[in-house]
Amino acid sequence: MELGYTYWRDDGWYVGYLDDYPDYTTQGETFEEFEEMLRSLYEDIKTFNFPFVRSHGLLKIA
């Protein structure tokens, strides 16, 4: 499985979010740490450890 993410550098830190969950950002001092934090963030979201997680869906109209 692959997830897209958006990131940027801010004062020496890698900062970003999972594209499907832009309300939840994370950061890391190194790029590797940042990616590990993204993985941890995803696990927390999927196990409902964050309140009010917004999800995206598609509605089929006849």
N, CA, C and O atoms as CSV, one atom per row, in Angstrom:
chain,resi,resn,atom,element,x,y,z
A,1,MET,N,N,0.833,-1.173,0.000
A,1,MET,CA,C,0.000,0.000,0.000
A,1,MET,C,C,0.885,1.246,0.000
A,1,MET,O,O,1.933,1.274,0.646
A,2,GLU,N,N,0.461,2.256,-0.717
A,2,GLU,CA,C,1.179,3.521,-0.747
A,2,GLU,C,C,0.212,4.656,-0.442
A,2,GLU,O,O,-0.950,4.617,-0.848
A,3,LEU,N,N,0.692,5.658,0.268
A,3,LEU,CA,C,-0.090,6.848,0.582
A,3,LEU,C,C,0.688,8.073,0.115
A,3,LEU,O,O,1.901,8.162,0.302
A,4,GLY,N,N,-0.021,9.004,-0.487
A,4,GLY,CA,C,0.629,10.254,-0.883
A,4,GLY,C,C,0.750,11.191,0.309
A,4,GLY,O,O,-0.061,11.156,1.234
A,5,TYR,N,N,1.775,12.025,0.268
A,5,TYR,CA,C,1.931,13.033,1.305
A,5,TYR,C,C,2.540,14.297,0.720
A,5,TYR,O,O,3.154,14.276,-0.346
A,6,THR,N,N,2.357,15.390,1.435
A,6,THR,CA,C,2.883,16.694,1.067
A,6,THR,C,C,3.818,17.130,2.185
A,6,THR,O,O,3.509,16.968,3.366
A,7,TYR,N,N,4.967,17.686,1.803
A,7,TYR,CA,C,5.907,18.117,2.845
A,7,TYR,C,C,6.671,19.358,2.402
A,7,TYR,O,O,6.693,19.709,1.222
A,8,TRP,N,N,7.295,20.013,3.377
A,8,TRP,CA,C,8.119,21.183,3.133
A,8,TRP,C,C,9.146,21.290,4.249
A,8,TRP,O,O,9.026,20.627,5.279
A,9,ARG,N,N,10.140,22.116,4.044
A,9,ARG,CA,C,11.159,22.363,5.066
A,9,ARG,C,C,10.787,23.631,5.814
A,9,ARG,O,O,10.413,24.632,5.204
A,10,ASP,N,N,10.889,23.589,7.125
A,10,ASP,CA,C,10.567,24.746,7.952
A,10,ASP,C,C,11.587,24.828,9.076
A,10,ASP,O,O,11.559,24.033,10.016
A,11,ASP,N,N,12.473,25.782,8.972
A,11,ASP,CA,C,13.481,26.015,10.009
A,11,ASP,C,C,14.277,24.743,10.332
A,11,ASP,O,O,14.546,24.445,11.495
A,12,GLY,N,N,14.646,24.001,9.283
A,12,GLY,CA,C,15.448,22.799,9.461
A,12,GLY,C,C,14.671,21.521,9.690
A,12,GLY,O,O,15.272,20.450,9.775
A,13,TRP,N,N,13.366,21.598,9.792
A,13,TRP,CA,C,12.519,20.431,10.021
A,13,TRP,C,C,11.787,20.057,8.748
A,13,TRP,O,O,11.493,20.921,7.922
A,14,TYR,N,N,11.492,18.786,8.584
A,14,TYR,CA,C,10.580,18.326,7.539
A,14,TYR,C,C,9.184,18.305,8.154
A,14,TYR,O,O,8.961,17.659,9.178
A,15,VAL,N,N,8.264,19.000,7.537
A,15,VAL,CA,C,6.906,19.127,8.050
A,15,VAL,C,C,5.947,18.728,6.944
A,15,VAL,O,O,6.189,19.039,5.778
A,16,GLY,N,N,4.866,18.049,7.285
A,16,GLY,CA,C,3.903,17.694,6.257
A,16,GLY,C,C,2.743,16.889,6.787
A,16,GLY,O,O,2.543,16.744,7.992
A,17,TYR,N,N,1.977,16.364,5.828
A,17,TYR,CA,C,0.766,15.624,6.168
A,17,TYR,C,C,0.473,14.589,5.096
A,17,TYR,O,O,0.973,14.680,3.975
A,18,LEU,N,N,-0.333,13.614,5.446
A,18,LEU,CA,C,-0.841,12.639,4.495
A,18,LEU,C,C,-1.906,13.332,3.657
A,18,LEU,O,O,-2.776,14.008,4.205
A,19,ASP,N,N,-1.852,13.176,2.345
A,19,ASP,CA,C,-2.765,13.907,1.463
A,19,ASP,C,C,-4.230,13.651,1.781
A,19,ASP,O,O,-5.057,14.550,1.625
A,20,ASP,N,N,-4.565,12.458,2.219
A,20,ASP,CA,C,-5.956,12.149,2.569
A,20,ASP,C,C,-6.379,12.747,3.910
A,20,ASP,O,O,-7.570,12.784,4.219
A,21,TYR,N,N,-5.428,13.213,4.702
A,21,TYR,CA,C,-5.711,13.744,6.041
A,21,TYR,C,C,-4.935,15.041,6.282
A,21,TYR,O,O,-4.072,15.082,7.159
A,22,PRO,N,N,-5.227,16.102,5.522
A,22,PRO,CA,C,-4.435,17.331,5.628
A,22,PRO,C,C,-4.596,18.081,6.941
A,22,PRO,O,O,-3.816,18.991,7.224
A,23,ASP,N,N,-5.581,17.726,7.744
A,23,ASP,CA,C,-5.773,18.398,9.030
A,23,ASP,C,C,-4.748,17.967,10.078
A,23,ASP,O,O,-4.626,18.604,11.125
A,24,TYR,N,N,-4.018,16.896,9.803
A,24,TYR,CA,C,-3.090,16.332,10.787
A,24,TYR,C,C,-1.669,16.389,10.253
A,24,TYR,O,O,-1.306,15.631,9.353
A,25,THR,N,N,-0.866,17.289,10.808
A,25,THR,CA,C,0.518,17.428,10.363
A,25,THR,C,C,1.454,16.740,11.339
A,25,THR,O,O,1.110,16.472,12.490
A,26,THR,N,N,2.645,16.467,10.841
A,26,THR,CA,C,3.692,15.887,11.673
A,26,THR,C,C,5.019,16.448,11.191
A,26,THR,O,O,5.073,17.153,10.183
A,27,GLN,N,N,6.093,16.133,11.913
A,27,GLN,CA,C,7.403,16.662,11.543
A,27,GLN,C,C,8.506,15.730,11.997
A,27,GLN,O,O,8.304,14.855,12.839
A,28,GLY,N,N,9.678,15.940,11.417
A,28,GLY,CA,C,10.856,15.177,11.808
A,28,GLY,C,C,12.115,15.970,11.494
A,28,GLY,O,O,12.133,16.780,10.568
A,29,GLU,N,N,13.158,15.735,12.264
A,29,GLU,CA,C,14.424,16.443,12.028
A,29,GLU,C,C,15.130,15.943,10.775
A,29,GLU,O,O,15.820,16.706,10.099
A,30,THR,N,N,14.957,14.661,10.468
A,30,THR,CA,C,15.511,14.093,9.239
A,30,THR,C,C,14.356,13.616,8.379
A,30,THR,O,O,13.238,13.447,8.864
A,31,PHE,N,N,14.632,13.397,7.087
A,31,PHE,CA,C,13.579,12.913,6.204
A,31,PHE,C,C,13.118,11.524,6.626
A,31,PHE,O,O,11.929,11.218,6.546
A,32,GLU,N,N,14.030,10.690,7.069
A,32,GLU,CA,C,13.679,9.344,7.520
A,32,GLU,C,C,12.786,9.406,8.755
A,32,GLU,O,O,11.802,8.673,8.852
A,33,GLU,N,N,13.127,10.278,9.692
A,33,GLU,CA,C,12.299,10.438,10.890
A,33,GLU,C,C,10.917,10.963,10.499
A,33,GLU,O,O,9.905,10.516,11.038
A,34,PHE,N,N,10.877,11.905,9.569
A,34,PHE,CA,C,9.600,12.445,9.115
A,34,PHE,C,C,8.718,11.346,8.524
A,34,PHE,O,O,7.531,11.267,8.842
A,35,GLU,N,N,9.289,10.496,7.666
A,35,GLU,CA,C,8.494,9.409,7.090
A,35,GLU,C,C,8.020,8.430,8.160
A,35,GLU,O,O,6.907,7.911,8.071
A,36,GLU,N,N,8.844,8.175,9.162
A,36,GLU,CA,C,8.425,7.301,10.257
A,36,GLU,C,C,7.274,7.942,11.042
A,36,GLU,O,O,6.349,7.252,11.471
A,37,MET,N,N,7.338,9.243,11.221
A,37,MET,CA,C,6.256,9.950,11.917
A,37,MET,C,C,4.967,9.900,11.090
A,37,MET,O,O,3.877,9.819,11.658
A,38,LEU,N,N,5.075,9.949,9.760
A,38,LEU,CA,C,3.898,9.807,8.910
A,38,LEU,C,C,3.272,8.430,9.074
A,38,LEU,O,O,2.049,8.302,9.138
A,39,ARG,N,N,4.112,7.398,9.143
A,39,ARG,CA,C,3.598,6.035,9.358
A,39,ARG,C,C,2.870,5.945,10.694
A,39,ARG,O,O,1.789,5.363,10.780
A,40,SER,N,N,3.458,6.516,11.723
A,40,SER,CA,C,2.839,6.510,13.052
A,40,SER,C,C,1.527,7.291,13.041
A,40,SER,O,O,0.541,6.866,13.642
A,41,LEU,N,N,1.521,8.421,12.362
A,41,LEU,CA,C,0.302,9.209,12.237
A,41,LEU,C,C,-0.800,8.410,11.564
A,41,LEU,O,O,-1.947,8.437,12.010
A,42,TYR,N,N,-0.465,7.699,10.498
A,42,TYR,CA,C,-1.450,6.889,9.793
A,42,TYR,C,C,-2.020,5.804,10.710
A,42,TYR,O,O,-3.231,5.579,10.719
A,43,GLU,N,N,-1.176,5.142,11.468
A,43,GLU,CA,C,-1.656,4.111,12.392
A,43,GLU,C,C,-2.593,4.701,13.435
A,43,GLU,O,O,-3.617,4.100,13.762
A,44,ASP,N,N,-2.249,5.874,13.958
A,44,ASP,CA,C,-3.123,6.526,14.941
A,44,ASP,C,C,-4.470,6.883,14.325
A,44,ASP,O,O,-5.510,6.690,14.954
A,45,ILE,N,N,-4.460,7.394,13.116
A,45,ILE,CA,C,-5.707,7.750,12.446
A,45,ILE,C,C,-6.552,6.506,12.216
A,45,ILE,O,O,-7.755,6.518,12.479
A,46,LYS,N,N,-5.949,5.450,11.736
A,46,LYS,CA,C,-6.685,4.232,11.421
A,46,LYS,C,C,-7.212,3.512,12.662
A,46,LYS,O,O,-8.173,2.750,12.558
A,47,THR,N,N,-6.622,3.729,13.806
A,47,THR,CA,C,-7.113,3.105,15.034
A,47,THR,C,C,-7.942,4.087,15.865
A,47,THR,O,O,-8.229,3.837,17.036
A,48,PHE,N,N,-8.320,5.200,15.248
A,48,PHE,CA,C,-9.187,6.203,15.868
A,48,PHE,C,C,-8.587,6.804,17.131
A,48,PHE,O,O,-9.311,7.086,18.086
A,49,ASN,N,N,-7.275,7.002,17.146
A,49,ASN,CA,C,-6.633,7.668,18.273
A,49,ASN,C,C,-6.674,9.186,18.142
A,49,ASN,O,O,-6.200,9.896,19.029
A,50,PHE,N,N,-7.239,9.694,17.041
A,50,PHE,CA,C,-7.419,11.131,16.844
A,50,PHE,C,C,-8.913,11.417,16.760
A,50,PHE,O,O,-9.645,10.698,16.080
A,51,PRO,N,N,-9.365,12.456,17.442
A,51,PRO,CA,C,-10.787,12.804,17.340
A,51,PRO,C,C,-11.082,13.533,16.030
A,51,PRO,O,O,-10.216,14.211,15.478
A,52,PHE,N,N,-12.279,13.390,15.554
A,52,PHE,CA,C,-12.789,14.145,14.418
A,52,PHE,C,C,-11.979,13.966,13.134
A,52,PHE,O,O,-11.788,14.924,12.385
A,53,VAL,N,N,-11.505,12.752,12.877
A,53,VAL,CA,C,-10.776,12.490,11.637
A,53,VAL,C,C,-11.739,12.587,10.471
A,53,VAL,O,O,-12.788,11.945,10.465
A,54,ARG,N,N,-11.382,13.384,9.497
A,54,ARG,CA,C,-12.206,13.539,8.301
A,54,ARG,C,C,-11.730,12.554,7.248
A,54,ARG,O,O,-10.527,12.371,7.058
A,55,SER,N,N,-12.657,11.932,6.577
A,55,SER,CA,C,-12.336,10.975,5.526
A,55,SER,C,C,-12.997,11.420,4.228
A,55,SER,O,O,-13.948,12.203,4.230
A,56,HIS,N,N,-12.483,10.914,3.141
A,56,HIS,CA,C,-12.997,11.236,1.821
A,56,HIS,C,C,-13.727,10.030,1.258
A,56,HIS,O,O,-13.252,8.900,1.376
A,57,GLY,N,N,-14.861,10.261,0.655
A,57,GLY,CA,C,-15.631,9.172,0.044
A,57,GLY,C,C,-16.188,9.617,-1.302
A,57,GLY,O,O,-16.135,10.796,-1.653
A,58,LEU,N,N,-16.710,8.679,-2.027
A,58,LEU,CA,C,-17.358,8.944,-3.308
A,58,LEU,C,C,-18.809,8.461,-3.225
A,58,LEU,O,O,-19.073,7.343,-2.781
A,59,LEU,N,N,-19.719,9.287,-3.642
A,59,LEU,CA,C,-21.131,8.946,-3.624
A,59,LEU,C,C,-21.576,8.686,-5.039
A,59,LEU,O,O,-21.403,9.535,-5.914
A,60,LYS,N,N,-22.151,7.519,-5.277
A,60,LYS,CA,C,-22.675,7.188,-6.603
A,60,LYS,C,C,-24.116,7.692,-6.699
A,60,LYS,O,O,-24.939,7.432,-5.823
A,61,ILE,N,N,-24.393,8.397,-7.750
A,61,ILE,CA,C,-25.734,8.898,-8.027
A,61,ILE,C,C,-26.261,8.152,-9.247
A,61,ILE,O,O,-25.599,8.094,-10.284
A,62,ALA,N,N,-27.438,7.592,-9.118
A,62,ALA,CA,C,-28.008,6.768,-10.209
A,62,ALA,C,C,-28.172,7.545,-11.487
A,62,ALA,O,O,-28.634,6.997,-12.488
